[in-house]
Amino acid sequence: MPLGARFFGRYEHSLDAKGRVILPAKLRVHFAQQGYLTPHLEGCLALWTVEEFENEVESRLVEAGGDPASRNAVRDWSSAVFDAEIDRQGRMPVPSHLRSYADLEQEVLIVGMINRVELWSPRAWAEKDVVAAAGAGTTPPVPR
């Protein structure tokens, strides 16, 4: 089975006045002018290629077959999905409901997470390291 696009690295960008963020050229080549932006784990947003989004949808459909709480979680997720078109300048709009979910105000960390791209507020990114370290009984990693 051939592998899909793979994403790595961390990039610091800002939202413009219209709530758009510029995707790094290295990452955006895999989106052919389109991607799917969704709420994701630990309060970040996930940007999926069409292929990986279909895989995520299949996983969510299995989850929706469970109890009512699982179905409601899938409903919430699917109602928040944004079909993101990336313009010629590499800008992607981030709708207000997703900016609120991820607490994105101005600065945005764009992180390659192997099969998706994640968008994080710098504060949430720092907090995830503190929470993980507390659970593991270690010190947080040194910021790069």
C-alpha positions, 0 to 999 in steps of 0.5 A, a space after each residue: 500500500 503506498 504511503 500518503 503525504 507525510 508532514 514534519 516540522 514546526 513553523 511560527 505564523 500569524 493570523 491576518 486581519 481576515 483570520 487567514 494563516 499562510 501555510 508553509 510552502 513545504 506543507 501546502 504542496 500536498 493540499 492541491 488547493 484543498 484540505 479539511 480543517 477539523 477540531 482535534 485532540 488537546 485543543 488543536 486543529 487538524 488539517 487533513 489531505 483529502 485521502 487522510 480525511 477519508 480515513 478519519 471519516 471512516 474511523 469516526 463512522 465506526 465510533 458513531 456506531 457506539 452509544 449515544 454519547 459517541 454519536 453526539 461526539 461525532 456529530 459535534 466533530 462533523 458539524 465543525 469540519 471546514 472544507 478549506 481552500 488554499 489560495 494562490 498566496 498559500 493563505 487558508 481561512 480559519 473560521 471563527 468557530 475553529 479559531 475559538 476552539 483552538 484559542 487562536 488569536 494572533 500567533 499560530 504554531 503549525 506542526 507537521 504530525 506525520 499524517 496531518 498538519 496541526 494548528 496550535 496556539 503557542 499557549 496550548 502548545 506549551 501547556 501540553 508539554 507541562 501536562 504530559 511531563 506532570 503525568 510522566 513525572 518528568 520535566 517539560 522539554 526545552 523549547 526550541 
